[in-house]
Amino acid sequence: MKIFSLALLLASGLLFSQCTKSSEPTPAHKVDYDQKSAEIVQALIPAVVGEWTMRRVHIKAQTHNVGQRELGIVRDTVLQDFATLSIQAAPSRSASGDPRYPHFTGFLHYRTKTYPIQFELSASGERVVENKGPQAFFLFEYNFPVGSHPTEPEEQLLRYLGLVGENFSLEVVPGQLGIMTWQGLNRGIDKIELVK
């Protein structure tokens, strides 16, 4: 009787294990997120490089924004043909030359002044995982040589406005070469529409 029970238990275990295996879904292909991040931002390099006009700078008035208060901005504002940018790809700042973070330098031309700028793209997690949303994020900063220099009024204005020292998302619409959109993430600039 013990042998029959043991054989029955073994047979039912094998039977149920077979049922479980056949009903399991086949595992999906594992995505290499680092590789996908690199592909997204590397594809942006040719689109980002060039001469750009900040055609429309949309400013969202914020009551507690000290910079806007200094500039006298009290309501939503759109600035037309605000400034121009000359952007070029630059060597990576990291020793490894990580392709997930392409580095850009260039110049911001505002009124009669020209300022060196820099930023580094990082792929948007939403774009990497779900293939939607902006392609990348970046921090837009001045790129002055090491050491101090006197801060000019125009330079300070660009900081108060929330252009310099601000994080942006970046989106280039495929098929619309020469059009780029930056969305401000923290301060008063809501959106910048750029055209080549």
C-alpha positions in Angstrom: 0.0 0.0 0.0 2.9 2.4 0.8 4.5 1.8 -2.5 1.2 2.4 -4.4 0.6 5.7 -2.5 4.2 6.8 -3.1 3.8 6.0 -6.9 0.5 7.8 -7.0 2.0 10.9 -5.3 5.0 10.9 -7.6 2.7 10.6 -10.7 0.4 13.4 -9.6 3.4 15.6 -8.9 4.8 15.1 -12.3 1.4 15.6 -13.9 0.8 18.9 -12.1 4.3 20.1 -12.7 3.8 19.6 -16.4 0.6 21.6 -16.4 2.3 24.5 -14.6 5.2 24.6 -17.0 3.0 24.6 -20.1 0.7 27.4 -18.9 3.5 29.8 -17.9 4.1 32.6 -20.4 7.4 32.7 -22.2 9.7 35.3 -20.7 9.8 38.6 -22.6 13.1 39.8 -24.1 15.0 41.7 -21.5 15.6 45.3 -22.4 19.1 46.8 -21.9 18.2 50.2 -20.5 21.7 51.5 -20.7 22.0 50.7 -24.4 18.5 52.1 -25.1 19.4 55.4 -23.2 22.6 55.7 -25.3 20.7 55.1 -28.5 18.1 57.8 -27.6 20.6 60.6 -26.8 23.1 59.7 -29.5 20.3 60.0 -32.1 19.6 63.6 -30.8 23.2 64.8 -31.3 22.8 65.8 -35.0 19.4 67.4 -34.3 20.7 69.5 -31.4 23.9 70.8 -32.9 23.6 74.0 -34.9 22.4 77.6 -34.8 19.1 78.1 -33.0 16.8 81.1 -32.3 14.8 81.1 -29.2 11.7 82.0 -31.1 9.2 82.1 -28.2 10.1 81.9 -24.5 6.9 81.3 -22.4 7.2 82.5 -18.8 4.8 81.4 -16.2 4.4 84.1 -13.5 5.2 82.7 -10.0 4.3 84.9 -7.0 7.1 83.5 -4.8 9.9 83.6 -7.5 12.5 86.1 -6.3 14.1 86.4 -9.8 10.8 87.3 -11.4 10.1 89.8 -8.6 13.5 91.4 -9.3 12.6 91.7 -13.0 9.1 92.9 -12.4 7.3 89.9 -14.0 3.8 89.7 -12.5 1.9 87.9 -15.2 2.4 85.2 -17.8 4.6 86.5 -20.6 5.9 85.4 -24.0 9.2 86.8 -25.2 9.6 86.7 -29.0 13.0 86.1 -30.7 14.6 86.3 -27.3 18.2 85.1 -28.0 20.2 82.8 -30.2 22.3 79.7 -29.4 25.3 78.2 -31.1 25.5 74.6 -30.0 28.2 72.0 -30.8 29.0 68.5 -29.5 31.9 68.5 -27.1 34.1 65.8 -25.8 32.7 63.9 -22.8 33.7 65.3 -19.4 34.0 61.8 -17.9 37.1 59.7 -18.4 35.0 56.8 -19.7 33.3 58.8 -22.4 29.9 57.3 -21.5 27.6 57.5 -24.6 24.5 57.9 -22.4 25.5 61.5 -21.5 26.6 63.5 -24.5 28.1 66.8 -23.6 27.4 70.1 -25.6 29.0 73.5 -25.4 28.4 76.7 -27.3 27.4 80.3 -27.0 24.3 82.1 -25.9 23.9 85.5 -27.8 21.6 87.9 -25.9 21.3 91.5 -27.1 24.9 92.6 -27.5 26.4 90.0 -25.1 27.7 86.5 -25.8 28.1 83.9 -23.0 29.7 80.5 -23.1 27.2 77.7 -22.2 27.2 74.0 -21.6 24.8 71.1 -20.9 24.7 67.3 -20.9 21.8 65.2 -22.1 20.4 62.3 -20.1 17.7 60.1 -21.6 14.2 60.5 -20.2 13.2 57.4 -18.2 9.7 57.6 -19.6 11.1 57.5 -23.1 13.5 54.6 -22.3 10.8 52.4 -20.7 7.5 53.4 -22.4 8.8 55.1 -25.6 6.8 58.3 -24.9 7.5 61.7 -23.4 10.5 63.9 -24.0 13.7 62.4 -25.3 16.1 63.9 -22.7 16.7 66.1 -19.7 19.5 68.6 -19.1 20.8 71.4 -16.8 21.5 74.5 -18.8 24.6 76.4 -17.4 27.2 79.0 -18.1 30.6 77.6 -19.1 33.0 80.3 -17.9 36.6 79.3 -17.4 37.6 78.4 -13.8 38.0 81.5 -11.7 35.8 84.4 -11.0 34.7 87.1 -13.3 32.4 90.1 -12.6 28.7 89.3 -13.1 27.2 91.5 -15.8 23.6 92.7 -15.5 22.5 90.7 -18.6 24.1 87.6 -17.2 22.1 88.0 -13.9 18.9 88.7 -15.9 19.3 85.4 -17.6 19.6 83.6 -14.2 16.7 85.6 -12.7 14.5 84.7 -15.7 15.2 81.0 -15.1 17.0 80.3 -18.3 20.5 79.7 -17.0 20.8 77.3 -14.0 17.5 75.6 -14.9 16.6 72.0 -15.7 14.8 71.4 -18.9 13.3 68.5 -20.8 14.1 68.4 -24.5 12.0 67.1 -27.4 12.7 67.0 -31.1 9.8 65.8 -33.2 10.9 63.3 -35.8 10.3 64.7 -39.3 10.4 68.3 -38.1 14.0 69.1 -38.5 14.9 72.5 -37.2 12.3 72.6 -34.4 13.2 71.8 -30.8 11.2 72.4 -27.6 12.5 72.8 -24.1 10.1 72.5 -21.1 11.3 74.2 -17.9 11.1 71.9 -14.9 11.6 74.1 -11.8 11.4 77.8 -12.3 9.6 80.5 -14.3 10.2 79.4 -17.8 7.4 77.1 -18.9 8.5 76.4 -22.5 11.0 77.5 -25.1 10.3 77.0 -28.8 13.6 77.0 -30.7 14.0 77.0 -34.5 17.1 76.6 -36.7 
